[in-house]
Amino acid sequence: MTDYAVDVRDVSVVIKGKTILSHLDLQVEEGSFHGIIGPNGAGKTTLFNAIQGFRKPTEGTIRVLGQSPYPRNLALLSQIGIQPQQSAFFPKTTLREHLRAVCAIQGAEHSTIDTLIEALNLAKAADTKVEKLSGGERQRLAVATAIVHRPKVLFLDEPTAGLDPEARYSLVSLLQSTNLLEMTTLYTTHYLDEAERLCDTVSIVEQGKILTTSSPSRLVAEADLGSTVILPNALHQADAVATLLGPDAVRVTKDGLEVRSHDTAALFARLAEGGIDTRHAQVHDGRLEDVYLQLTGRDYVA
Ligand SMILES: Nc1ncnc2c1ncn2[C@@H]1O[C@H](COP(=O)(O)OP(=O)(O)OP(=O)(O)O)[C@@H](O)[C@H]1O
């Protein structure tokens, strides 16, 4: 018996001779909102499949609420919530009927449906047929479907994928502001800004391994990144900035020249002395994206 809601020990998954997960450890505290972040193909979905009992690990052990999820463990199924693929919706039912059907399948009370519809801002769409819902409404319905039976462990696999920025912002704000997600939540996303806002702990996954696990703020603090200064007007002065600050101190990005500093006042003084164009400069503190760059040597591409 373990104290963790999800406990993954030394798990490897090899598919057709290819190692997808490699000696991976993951301990998820009960009640936490734990983000699994990483680029395309890092192994996040494979990890979720293994934890949910859809795939047997080639090596290692997995426990969810103290039980083994594989082979499919029916006792565990009612205690976990999995956001369905949209193809698993009942298209001809209304949104409310769909949630009632899910409750019936799960043997759960209907009493939470109305609260959930309100909390996820779906009241206007409650009597609309599922096939007529907008993309954002469908994504919110997927979240509602995963939590309507009040699971103890919830899996959200890229709940904002494919949404336009406004719908993405709206769903993230809802997840953040409601107290719907009081259960242990495992959450994957391509968007580091989302992870930073929502998660109390994040694990960064890269090529089937977890590089690090910690709270977003601790990761940023421990990376000791200082501030990032973006100089949008100085792209033509990259060589001059490199001469002034050293070749490793400057990066060319799509937004402008990027310079790191622990003392931005001194940096701006030097740039001014060197005649560098600092108009419209933006300064921001370290973010998860910067931690990712430091850990992998590569820009994060969502
Ligand atoms: N059934 C399979 N057969 C062969 N290769 C697979 C299979 N499932 C996953 N892979 C490979 O394993 C790697 C990890 O895939 P996975 O879907 O777990 O990554 P991911 O981090 O979830 O990516 P994404 O963010 O794009 O969903 C990829 O290279 C993928 O092609």
The ligand as an ORCA input file, in Angstrom:
! r2SCAN-3c Opt
* xyz 0 1
  N       1.144      1.972    -30.619
  C       2.277      2.562    -30.977
  N       3.083      2.005    -31.895
  C       4.254      2.583    -32.254
  N       4.722      3.743    -31.745
  C       3.961      4.353    -30.823
  C       2.712      3.793    -30.385
  N       2.198      4.630    -29.445
  C       3.081      5.651    -29.316
  N       4.130      5.477    -30.146
  C       5.286      6.385    -30.268
  O       5.701      6.696    -28.970
  C       6.160      8.051    -28.869
  C       5.415      8.747    -27.753
  O       4.040      8.892    -28.122
  P       2.961      9.547    -27.149
  O       1.681      9.619    -27.920
  O       2.948      8.834    -25.858
  O       3.587     10.985    -26.944
  P       2.892     12.305    -26.415
  O       3.885     12.949    -25.518
  O       1.558     12.009    -25.838
  O       2.743     13.127    -27.731
  P       1.577     14.154    -28.145
  O       1.795     15.323    -27.261
  O       1.846     14.404    -29.573
  O       0.260     13.462    -27.901
  C       5.937      8.647    -30.245
  O       7.153      8.608    -30.935
  C       4.923      7.728    -30.886
  O       5.074      7.703    -32.282
*
